[in-house]
Amino acid sequence: MGKRKIPVEGWMLLPTIAILAALSIYPFVYLIRMSFMEFSLIPDQPSRFIGGRNWLEMIKDSKVFYSWMVTLRYYFISLALQMLLGTVIALLIYQVKALQGIVLIIAAPLFLAPVLVGLLWRLLLDPSYGIYFYWMNHLGMFDFLQKLGFSEVRSIFGSTSLALPAVITINSWQWTPLIVMIVLAGLMTIPPQLIEAACIDGAGSWQRLRFIVIPLLKSTLVVALLIRTMDLIRFFTVIFVTTGGGPADVTKILAIRIHENAFRFYKLGYASVLGLTLLGVTIVLGMVFVRAISRR
């Protein structure tokens, strides 16, 4: 058999691929090199090779394990909440034609920068002048939470019991519309003849949803899971702006821990190890979802 020729489109993409590779490969290799060094920013004090000491320190560091636990808790709760709400809202909009005009309104948070989102919610939930905090307090929500065993709430972002749910809610508020749009796109691809045939055969709404709609949406839902996983596992901005990882490290996900080691303690070699670990977990999760898509 002869050699396969590269199509014209491949040659046209080659310069762009080469530039992207140069911009990605060199930082990645340099990051790996930094992970084996005690990196110094002082000109008179050169960086030195320390072998696997940074990796060993990460394994022994209980704070890193705690940050992973916070990251996974944040990831799974946020992902489940966004997928559930996004799918339900999409199904509702798909069934009620009058609601299809509000899709652009629902999608509005997607167009806001994460820094702006963090600043906006920090303003709305401020205990001194935040309008949301005022109404929550006025409606007795904090008194109700206190009866359930929560500590007295003087600040939502300053509460060890409410800070993490608050940032999960903020992230879900911004990114649930993306799930809505993805699921709606999947619903539009379902042949209406299947739904009509099921109705003629006497299938109810729940039966149509369970045996027709959900099975045909599986690939779409896996794509949505992949997209949100890539973002959630390395989420940083809103938490950094609102809580900074506090209070008492209850919102200190691994991305915040990496930033803290790199730019507060200037342990760039150790931060490189944490970054590579986070990258590895992200790649593994991505491969799992890509394989699931390929099977479909």
C-alpha positions, 0 to 999 in steps of 0.5 A: 500500500502506498503512503497516505498523502496529507490533504491540502487542508492539512498543509494549510493548517500546518503553520497554525499547528506549529505555532500552537505547538511551540506556544504549548510544548516549551512551557510544558517542558519548562514546567516539568523542569521546574518541578525538579528544582528549587526555583529562585527569582533572585538574580544572585541566587541561582536555581538548583536541582533537587531531584524529586524532593518537591514531589515527595513533599507533595505526597507528604503534604496533608494540606494538598490532600485537603485541597483535593478533597475540597476540589472534588467536593466542589466539582461533583456538587457543581457538576451534578447541580448544573447538569440537573438544572440545565437538563430540566430547564432545557426540557421545559423550554423545549416542551413549552414553546412560549419559553423559547424566547427567553433563551438569550436572557437565560444565557446572559451570565455566560457573557460576563467575565469571571472576575466581574461575576465574583465582584458582582456577587461579593457586592450583592452578598456584602453584609453591610450593603448587599441587597441579597444579604439584606433580603435573606436576613429580612426573610429570616433565612439566617435565623432558620439556618441557625436553628438547623445547627449552623453558626451565626451568619455575619457574612456569607463568604466569611462563614465556614458552613456557607462559603463553599455552597455560596461559590458553588451557587455562583458558578452554577448561576453563571454556567447552567445556561451553557448546559441548557443551550447544549441540551436544547441543541441535542433536543432539536436533533431528535426526529419529531416522528419518534415522539409522534409515533410514541404518542400514537402508541399511547406512551405518556410523557414520562415514558417518552422522556425515559425511553426516547429522549434521555437515550438519544441525549446521552451523547449530548450529555456526555459532551456537556459533562466533558466541557464542564469538567475541563472548567470546574476541575481547574476553576479559580477566578470567582473563588479567588475574588470572593473568598480567596480560599477562606475562611479557614481554607474551606474553599481552598481548592487546588488551583488556589493552593497552586496560586498561593505557593507560586505567588505568595510563598514563591515556591515555584518548583512546588507549585509546578508539581501541583500544577502538573498533578492537576493537569494529569487529573484533568487529562484523565477525566477528559479521556474518560469522557472522550472514550464515552463519546467515541463508544456512542 
